Amino acid sequence: MFGPTIEMGEAAIITVFSMAIVFITLLTISFILDLFKIIFVEKKKPVVAQSEPQGKVEIEPKPTVEEDEEALIAVITAAIVAATGKPKEKLIIRSITPIYNPESSWTRMGRIEQMR
């Protein structure tokens, strides 16, 4: 059937059979994965509703915005002191302004690395 040269019709037959083999293999893999889902699925335990709480649950109040800002300022100050090595008494922070940046840190670092 296939000699030293292959005609266009023979090439089309080889292509169709090869594509059919790949398609059948992919279907087989898909069925095997579906069987894995059926075989290895964990059965959910029924949830029993408790009618009475078994103790008092105390909810801690959320920190206010001012407390969050004070903690953020303390962390930023500590980072600056650690980076510069100056004592914190000589460091004066006048204001901290958050900057909104729509691009991610990964994008920014990738751009910086490409410019080197």
C-alpha positions in Angstrom: 0.0 0.0 0.0 2.7 2.5 1.0 5.7 2.5 -1.3 8.8 4.7 -1.4 6.6 7.7 -2.2 3.2 8.5 -0.6 0.5 10.0 -2.7 -1.9 12.7 -1.5 -4.8 10.2 -0.9 -2.6 7.9 1.2 -1.4 10.9 3.2 -5.0 11.8 3.9 -5.8 8.3 5.0 -2.8 8.3 7.4 -3.9 11.7 8.8 -7.5 10.6 9.4 -6.5 7.3 11.1 -3.9 9.2 13.3 -6.5 11.7 14.3 -9.0 9.0 15.1 -6.5 7.2 17.3 -5.7 10.4 19.2 -9.4 11.1 19.7 -10.2 7.6 20.9 -7.2 7.8 23.3 -8.4 11.1 24.7 -11.9 9.7 25.2 -10.5 6.7 27.0 -8.5 9.0 29.3 -11.6 11.1 29.9 -13.7 8.0 30.9 -10.9 6.8 33.2 -10.9 10.2 35.0 -14.7 10.1 35.3 -14.4 6.6 36.9 -11.8 8.0 39.4 -14.3 10.6 40.4 -17.0 8.0 41.0 -14.7 5.5 42.8 -12.7 7.9 45.0 -15.3 10.4 45.9 -15.6 10.9 49.7 -19.1 10.5 51.1 -20.3 13.5 53.0 -21.3 12.9 56.6 -24.8 14.2 57.5 -24.6 17.4 59.6 -26.5 17.2 62.8 -27.9 20.6 63.8 -27.3 21.6 67.4 -30.3 23.1 69.1 -28.5 24.7 72.0 -25.1 26.4 72.0 -22.6 24.7 74.2 -21.2 27.8 75.8 -21.0 31.5 75.3 -19.2 32.6 72.3 -17.6 36.0 72.8 -16.9 37.9 69.6 -14.0 40.3 69.8 -14.7 43.7 68.5 -13.1 44.6 65.2 -10.3 47.1 65.5 -11.3 50.6 64.3 -9.8 52.3 61.4 -7.7 54.5 63.7 -6.2 51.4 65.4 -5.5 49.9 62.0 -3.7 53.0 60.9 -1.7 53.3 64.0 -0.5 49.7 63.6 0.3 50.3 60.0 2.3 53.4 60.8 4.2 51.4 63.5 5.1 48.6 61.0 6.2 51.1 58.3 8.3 53.0 60.9 9.9 49.8 62.0 10.7 48.8 58.5 12.3 52.1 57.7 14.4 52.0 60.9 15.5 48.5 60.0 16.4 49.4 56.4 18.2 52.7 57.2 19.9 51.7 60.4 19.1 55.1 62.0 17.7 55.2 65.5 13.9 55.7 65.6 14.3 58.9 67.7 16.0 60.7 64.7 13.3 59.5 62.3 10.4 61.9 61.6 7.5 60.7 59.5 5.3 63.5 58.4 2.7 61.6 56.5 2.0 58.2 54.9 -0.1 58.3 51.8 -1.3 55.0 50.3 -0.9 54.8 46.5 -3.3 52.9 44.4 -1.6 50.9 41.6 -3.9 48.8 39.3 -1.1 46.5 38.2 0.1 43.6 40.3 3.6 43.4 41.9 4.4 40.6 39.5 3.7 42.7 36.5 5.8 45.6 37.9 8.8 43.3 38.7 8.6 41.7 35.3 8.8 45.1 33.6 11.7 46.2 35.8 13.6 43.0 35.0 13.0 43.4 31.3 14.4 46.9 31.4 17.7 45.8 32.9 
